């Protein structure tokens, strides 16, 4: 273990502060390190492994597609990708098209270019994008321009397209009236920003303003999509009616563990890109696209989306009970489905200590916004695993109290 850490520090750039474990293999909802220790995985590769690890359907698809071909470039017809695009459109905008890329940040970059080209043609007086304060949309130079977290965007070179921040409806209305932006782009639930769900009335008003001012309404579902919150995309919940985005950004869970992302565009923008306007060597990966189809099969046809929703309800009930017992530590439980933020009264150091204590007891959790314990569990989480986590978290908090 120490040797692996030394090699990592010697040969890999220090852009991520890693947890002190080296993974040997993974199966189901668990990771096993090189020393034989097993960990319940409650943040699933930052929200990627929606179905846990080595899901039988995904492994079967991996072998089947791997035997056919791994890469063909986007100069040829790609049946797995065509099928996946057709299904994504069917379950979202219905009259649109998909652009595939390799990651969430690339999806943001594609959206920026698409919005810019659309505005030049259809709204030349409009330029720029409204984003939510403390939002996160990626770390590449275009995406980081939209990421409203100073410790991330720092002083890297800035592209010259306008970016506006809004947190309230009044701020939205003022920006639309005075600045003439071309689009809004919001995460339905902030991920890195602390697992904070944007109010439904805020999103509805943003959409209405887009319609009134001739702007595009875009939703970043990179983390919230593909079943994470209990519906295929977060904007589709029955208690959040009336949202109809022009653009949907997706990534993370769609590739079943392999890199895949993209944007789904409705009829307003589906044909804005022309030949040569955008592209990438590797996407859509036939292997990733085949896994994406398998993910949709498991979620939509085999009932795992509903099973995950029920499991999430049990986890939420347990966490809310724990919050009622220990209100001096837990302010609230926020988020939706299997995207959960345990907002605490604690310091960043104390929350980091809780993460370390859970790690020593075989449970992996993440931290967002320094003092929020972030959970991104697999939809395959079992009731016994939920109870184990709740019991262990309670013990750690009580020990901290002592």
TORLOFI-606752 format. One line per field, with one value per residue (C-alpha): residue number from 0; residue in one letter; x, y, z. Coordinates in steps of 0.1 Angstrom, whole numbers. Example, Ala and Ser with C-alpha at 12.3 -4.5 7.8 and 13.67 -1.06 7.14 Angstrom:
# residues 2
kolgu = [0_1]
mimi = [A_S]
x = [123_137]
y = [-45_-11]
z = [78_71]
***
This chain:
# residues 402
kolgu = [0_1_2_3_4_5_6_7_8_9_10_11_12_13_14_15_16_17_18_19_20_21_22_23_24_25_26_27_28_29_30_31_32_33_34_35_36_37_38_39_40_41_42_43_44_45_46_47_48_49_50_51_52_53_54_55_56_57_58_59_60_61_62_63_64_65_66_67_68_69_70_71_72_73_74_75_76_77_78_79_80_81_82_83_84_85_86_87_88_89_90_91_92_93_94_95_96_97_98_99_100_101_102_103_104_105_106_107_108_109_110_111_112_113_114_115_116_117_118_119_120_121_122_123_124_125_126_127_128_129_130_131_132_133_134_135_136_137_138_139_140_141_142_143_144_145_146_147_148_149_150_151_152_153_154_155_156_157_158_159_160_161_162_163_164_165_166_167_168_169_170_171_172_173_174_175_176_177_178_179_180_181_182_183_184_185_186_187_188_189_190_191_192_193_194_195_196_197_198_199_200_201_202_203_204_205_206_207_208_209_210_211_212_213_214_215_216_217_218_219_220_221_222_223_224_225_226_227_228_229_230_231_232_233_234_235_236_237_238_239_240_241_242_243_244_245_246_247_248_249_250_251_252_253_254_255_256_257_258_259_260_261_262_263_264_265_266_267_268_269_270_271_272_273_274_275_276_277_278_279_280_281_282_283_284_285_286_287_288_289_290_291_292_293_294_295_296_297_298_299_300_301_302_303_304_305_306_307_308_309_310_311_312_313_314_315_316_317_318_319_320_321_322_323_324_325_326_327_328_329_330_331_332_333_334_335_336_337_338_339_340_341_342_343_344_345_346_347_348_349_350_351_352_353_354_355_356_357_358_359_360_361_362_363_364_365_366_367_368_369_370_371_372_373_374_375_376_377_378_379_380_381_382_383_384_385_386_387_388_389_390_391_392_393_394_395_396_397_398_399_400_401]
mimi = [X_X_X_X_X_X_X_X_X_X_X_X_X_X_X_X_X_X_X_X_X_X_X_X_X_X_X_X_X_X_X_X_X_X_X_X_X_X_X_X_X_X_X_X_X_X_X_X_X_X_X_X_X_X_X_X_X_X_X_X_X_X_X_X_X_X_X_X_X_X_X_X_X_X_X_X_X_X_X_X_X_X_X_X_X_X_X_X_X_X_X_X_X_X_X_X_X_X_X_X_X_X_X_X_X_X_X_X_X_X_X_X_X_X_X_X_X_X_X_X_X_X_X_X_X_X_X_X_X_X_X_X_X_X_X_X_X_X_X_X_X_X_X_X_X_X_X_X_X_X_X_X_X_X_X_X_X_X_X_X_X_X_X_X_X_X_X_X_X_X_X_X_X_X_X_X_X_X_X_X_X_X_X_X_X_X_X_X_X_X_X_X_X_X_X_X_X_X_X_X_X_X_X_X_X_X_X_X_X_X_X_X_X_X_X_X_X_X_X_X_X_X_X_X_X_X_X_X_X_X_X_X_X_X_X_X_X_X_X_X_X_X_X_X_X_X_X_X_X_X_X_X_X_X_X_X_X_X_X_X_X_X_X_X_X_X_X_X_X_X_X_X_X_X_X_X_X_X_X_X_X_X_X_X_X_X_X_X_X_X_X_X_X_X_X_X_X_X_X_X_X_X_X_X_X_X_X_X_X_X_X_X_X_X_X_X_X_X_X_X_X_X_X_X_X_X_X_X_X_X_X_X_X_X_X_X_X_X_X_X_X_X_X_X_X_X_X_X_X_X_X_X_X_X_X_X_X_X_X_X_X_X_X_X_X_X_X_X_X_X_X_X_X_X_X_X_X_X_X_X_X_X_X_X_X_X_X_X_X_X_X_X_X_X_X_X_X_X_X_X_X_X]
x = [0_27_46_16_11_47_45_13_28_60_44_9_2_-13_-47_-68_-64_-69_-83_-57_-69_-58_-86_-79_-114_-151_-183_-219_-220_-185_-149_-120_-85_-51_-49_-82_-103_-139_-158_-195_-194_-218_-205_-200_-172_-187_-221_-210_-217_-255_-259_-230_-199_-197_-235_-242_-260_-232_-205_-224_-227_-191_-180_-205_-196_-159_-159_-174_-154_-141_-135_-145_-143_-174_-169_-189_-224_-224_-255_-251_-249_-278_-300_-290_-297_-331_-340_-327_-347_-378_-377_-369_-376_-390_-384_-347_-312_-282_-245_-222_-189_-167_-175_-196_-171_-171_-209_-207_-182_-205_-235_-215_-206_-242_-257_-233_-240_-277_-276_-256_-283_-315_-308_-278_-284_-281_-249_-238_-253_-269_-257_-266_-243_-221_-230_-205_-203_-168_-131_-120_-116_-150_-168_-148_-160_-195_-185_-192_-168_-137_-114_-120_-120_-93_-73_-72_-75_-111_-129_-147_-183_-204_-215_-241_-249_-284_-297_-332_-361_-355_-319_-330_-355_-330_-304_-328_-341_-307_-280_-296_-282_-287_-295_-297_-279_-288_-283_-317_-297_-263_-238_-204_-223_-237_-265_-289_-321_-332_-367_-393_-407_-372_-368_-403_-397_-364_-381_-408_-383_-365_-397_-405_-371_-363_-336_-326_-335_-308_-305_-272_-283_-247_-250_-287_-296_-298_-319_-299_-328_-355_-366_-346_-338_-344_-367_-392_-405_-443_-443_-421_-445_-441_-404_-394_-357_-343_-310_-302_-266_-258_-228_-216_-241_-250_-218_-221_-186_-170_-166_-197_-216_-235_-263_-299_-313_-349_-361_-350_-313_-311_-299_-277_-244_-233_-206_-172_-187_-178_-164_-142_-121_-134_-171_-194_-175_-194_-185_-198_-229_-236_-233_-256_-282_-277_-281_-314_-325_-319_-334_-365_-373_-360_-375_-343_-353_-384_-364_-338_-365_-379_-344_-338_-371_-358_-325_-341_-364_-335_-314_-343_-347_-310_-313_-342_-321_-289_-300_-269_-249_-273_-291_-311_-311_-313_-312_-334_-334_-299_-284_-282_-265_-263_-259_-241_-234_-198_-165_-148_-122_-149_-166_-133_-128_-162_-153_-121_-139_-164_-136_-119_-153_-156_-179_-170_-188_-179_-178_-193_-191_-167_-194_-219_-216_-225_-240_-243_-253_-260_-296_-289_-284_-299_-319_-293_-266_-288_-292_-255_-246_-272_-260_-224_-230_-249_-220_-194_-215_-221_-184_-177_-201_-181]
y = [0_25_16_22_56_65_56_76_107_102_97_112_149_160_172_151_144_106_85_60_29_11_-9_-44_-54_-45_-65_-56_-26_-32_-24_-45_-30_-46_-55_-75_-49_-45_-12_-5_20_49_73_49_66_101_89_68_32_35_-3_-10_-29_-58_-59_-92_-75_-50_-77_-97_-67_-58_-92_-93_-59_-64_-93_-73_-41_-16_15_24_63_85_82_50_42_30_8_8_46_50_28_46_80_69_57_88_110_88_93_130_157_132_156_160_146_135_146_121_129_113_132_157_185_177_178_213_224_211_229_262_259_249_278_302_291_291_326_339_325_329_356_377_403_378_363_345_321_325_299_293_307_279_256_232_223_210_219_224_261_265_246_262_295_284_268_293_280_303_275_257_285_304_326_303_320_332_329_361_350_365_345_357_344_342_327_343_349_386_383_361_387_416_398_388_424_442_418_399_364_336_308_296_264_250_218_207_197_211_183_197_228_209_187_216_212_243_253_242_277_290_265_272_309_305_285_311_339_319_316_353_366_341_322_285_266_241_216_200_165_151_140_140_120_82_73_90_109_83_92_89_126_148_173_145_138_139_166_188_193_217_216_211_218_227_211_183_175_139_118_98_69_64_46_19_26_37_73_86_118_141_165_159_188_195_207_243_233_198_208_238_220_213_190_198_222_198_164_140_110_85_93_77_46_15_-2_26_30_-7_-5_26_5_-22_4_16_-21_-27_6_8_-28_-48_-25_-14_23_15_-7_20_45_23_17_55_60_37_54_88_77_64_95_118_98_102_139_142_123_144_179_194_177_173_204_187_159_173_162_135_98_83_118_129_156_153_190_194_220_207_222_210_192_174_162_150_131_115_104_89_71_56_45_27_9_-1_26_51_85_117_154_184_221_212_204_183_145_135_101_88_52_26_20_-17_-8_-35_-29_-46_-23_7_-4_-10_24_42_23_30_67_70_54_77_108_97_91_126_139_122]
z = [0_9_-22_-43_-27_-33_-70_-73_-58_-79_-113_-113_-110_-77_-90_-66_-29_-28_0_14_-3_-35_-52_-62_-75_-71_-71_-64_-40_-26_-33_-21_-17_-22_14_14_31_18_16_10_-18_-12_-38_-67_-86_-81_-93_-123_-111_-108_-109_-86_-98_-123_-128_-146_-175_-180_-179_-204_-227_-222_-235_-264_-278_-270_-294_-322_-322_-296_-318_-353_-353_-359_-397_-398_-387_-351_-344_-305_-305_-329_-307_-275_-291_-303_-267_-250_-274_-269_-231_-231_-258_-284_-313_-309_-316_-295_-297_-279_-262_-236_-203_-185_-191_-228_-228_-213_-240_-267_-252_-250_-287_-297_-278_-293_-329_-323_-310_-340_-363_-344_-318_-329_-303_-275_-260_-229_-204_-170_-144_-108_-80_-66_-96_-111_-148_-153_-153_-189_-199_-213_-186_-158_-170_-160_-128_-100_-74_-69_-57_-90_-116_-98_-123_-153_-187_-193_-226_-236_-237_-210_-179_-155_-120_-105_-73_-71_-95_-91_-102_-132_-143_-140_-160_-188_-189_-190_-203_-232_-225_-250_-225_-190_-178_-143_-124_-111_-79_-73_-70_-59_-47_-17_-30_-30_-50_-70_-62_-87_-91_-98_-127_-140_-140_-157_-185_-188_-191_-218_-237_-232_-243_-270_-250_-246_-215_-207_-178_-167_-157_-158_-122_-117_-147_-156_-126_-99_-84_-89_-124_-156_-155_-125_-143_-150_-115_-114_-86_-108_-138_-167_-174_-210_-216_-250_-240_-216_-206_-195_-186_-156_-152_-189_-198_-172_-159_-191_-204_-222_-222_-244_-250_-261_-281_-290_-324_-318_-317_-330_-365_-355_-357_-393_-406_-390_-363_-335_-330_-310_-319_-294_-289_-292_-281_-294_-261_-239_-261_-258_-220_-221_-237_-211_-183_-198_-201_-164_-153_-175_-185_-156_-129_-112_-114_-92_-69_-65_-57_-30_-15_-15_4_32_33_35_63_83_78_88_119_127_120_145_171_166_154_170_142_113_100_73_47_12_-25_-40_-45_-44_-45_-9_11_49_57_91_118_118_106_75_97_116_85_70_103_99_64_77_105_82_59_88_94_57_43_16_15_-2_9_-9_-1_28_54_35_36_1_-7_-43_-36_-62_-71_-62_-25_-2_30_51_37_44_81_84_71_94_124_117_110_142_161_145_153_189_193_180_206_234]
***
